[in-house]
Amino acid sequence: MTSQRTTRPADAALLAATRDAVVLHGIRRTTANDIAERAGVSRMTFYRRMGSVENAVLAMLTGEFRSYAGAVRTATPTGTGRERLVHFAVESIRVFATSELLASIAERDPEFLIPYVTDRFGASQQLVLDQLHALLGAGAADGTIEAGEDTAAALLLAVQGVALSSRVLLKTGAFEGALAELGKMLDRYLTPSDAGSAHAGRAGAGKGTA
């Protein structure tokens, strides 16, 4: 699904109404009439501003992900670039997993999420990718991250994979443990190789002088 429209601040009520309708009914059962009534506008106004329910859902989801990403970045504690990136990745998954909006979609319209994994790269994913690029840059600058050209894309796939499995993890009680392990894996993956060698060298030197 691809939206050709751009939204304006005046669309906020329509997007909020779209969110409420999707949370309550799911995507397939959300109608233009339902959104228009919730927003207090006519159906004609809805179509003139949004074009279709599909466009409204996509615009709403993009705004939702922008809000998620911004909230996680704002709440990220100070620290090294690597520490901030690991925090961002783990907390992004937590926000995704506990969102009532995404829970409704996963429960009622799971097929809607499949294209994001198999054959499309949407605006919501780009928002997360941009944040990953910025954090990788910060970690490279302070020497705490070793990253290649495609590291951000690899991280996005890892985060996305865990996020899309998060409801299963929540049901089995493995969610928090899985997030903790993911944080450790990401930290090791991003640590510069020479840092590990230096640590090993110091440990060996310490044993020799004991």
N, C-alpha and C positions, 0 to 999 in steps of 0.2 A: 504494500500500500504506500502510495506517495502523495503527499499533499503539495499542491502548487500555490497555496495561499500563504500569506504572512499575516500574523495576528497583530493587533494593536491593543493598547491599554483598555480601550472600550470593550474589548472582547472578554475581559476578566470574568464578568458575570456568566457568560456563556460557557467558558472553560470550567469554572467552578461548578456550574450546573451539570456539565458533562461528567465531571469527576464524581459527583454525588450519584448520578444515574448509573454509572458503570459500577461503582461500589455496591449499589443496591441490587442492580439487575444483571450485571455483566455486560459485555459489549454487544452481543447479538440481540439482546432484548431491549437495548437502549434505542429510543426513537427520537426523531426530530421534535415531535410534539412534546415528549417528556422533557427534553432539554429546554425547549422554548418556554414551557410552562414554569419550570423551576427557575429560569432566569427572568421571568416576567416580561417576555417579549413575544411577538407574533412568530408563527412558523416561517413566514416570509422573511422576517428580519434574520432569523437563524440561518436560512439558506443564503441570504445575501451576504452575511458576514462569514459563515463557515463553509458554505458550498455543499457539505454533506456531513452526515454523522461520522463517517470514516475520517474526514479531514479534522473534525472537531476532536475526535479521540486521539489522533496522532499529535495534534497541536497541544492537547492537554498533557499527554505523556511526556512530550519534550519539555514542557514547562515543569512538570513534576520531577523529572530527572535533573533538570537544572537546579531546582530547589534542593534536591537531595545532595547533589555534588557540592553545592555552595555551603550547605549546613555542615557537611562532614569536614570540608576544608576549614571552615571557621572554627570548628571545635577541635581541630588537630593541635595537639600540644607542641610546644617548641621542642626542638631537638635536631638531630642530624637529618640530612635529606633522606637517608635510608629509613630512619625511624618514622619520619612523617609519611613517607610513601607506604610503608607497611601498615601504619595506622589508617591511612586513607583507604587502602584496599580492603582491609578487614572490616572497617566500619561501614563502608559502602555496601558490603554484603549484608551486614546486620540491618541497615536501613531498608534495603530491598526486601529482606526476609520478613520484616515486621510491618511493612506497609499494608494497610487495609485495602488500598487500591489494587496493588499487585497480587495480593492474596485472592481478591475477588476474580481477577482475570485468570490466575492460575487454576482456580477451582471451577469457574464456569466456562472459560474460553481458553483452555491451555493451547489449542492450536494456533492462537494469535501470536504466541511467543516463538513458535517453531521457526518462522522465517528469519528471526533475529539470529538464530543459531546456524541455519543451513544456507541461506542465500541472499541476505541483505545486510547492509551496514547503514544503520539509521542515525538520525540526528542525536538520539539519546546516547548511543554508543560513542559518537564523536565527542560528546561532552565529557564523558569519562576518559576517553583517550587523550584529550587535551590536558586534563588534569594530571594524568600519568606522565605525559611528556614534560610538563612543568616540574613535577616532583623529581623525575629522573634527572633533569637538568640541574636542579638544586643539589641533588646527591652527587652528581659528577663534579660539580663546582667545589664541594667541600671534601671531595675525596672519599666519600663513604659508599659510593655506588659504582659498580662496573657495569656498563650498559652498552649494548650494541645498537645498530640501526633499527632492529625489529623488536627490541626488548619491550617497548610500550605495547605493541600489538600482542606479544606473547602474554604479558600481564593481563591485558584486557580479556583474552580468551580464558585465562585461569580464573579471574574474578567472575566472569560471566558464567562459566561452568558451575562454580560452586553456588553462585546466586540462584541459578535456575534449579538447582537441586536442594535449595535451602529448606523448602517445605517438608521434604522427606526427612531431612536431618532434624528438623524441629519435632516432627512426629515421633522419631525414634529416640529423641533425647540426646542425639550426638552433635547437636548444632554448636554449642559452645566449645566443646572439645575439638571439633573439626576446625573452627575458626582459629583456635590457639595453635593448632598444628600448621595451619596455612600460614599464619604469621611467622612461625619459625622457619618454614620452608622458604618463604619469600626473603626473609632476612639473610639466610644462608646463600640463596641464589644471587642476591644483589651485592653481597660483600665482595670487594675486590680480591682477586686471587692472591695478590702480593700481601694483603693483610693477613690472610690465613697462613702464608709461608712465614711471615715475620713473627706471628704468634707462636708457630711451631718452633721457630729458631730460638725465641726467648725461653720457651719451655725446656728445650734441649739444653740450653746454656745453664739454666737454673739447676737441672739435674746434675750437670757436670761439676758444679761448684758445691753441691750439697755435701 
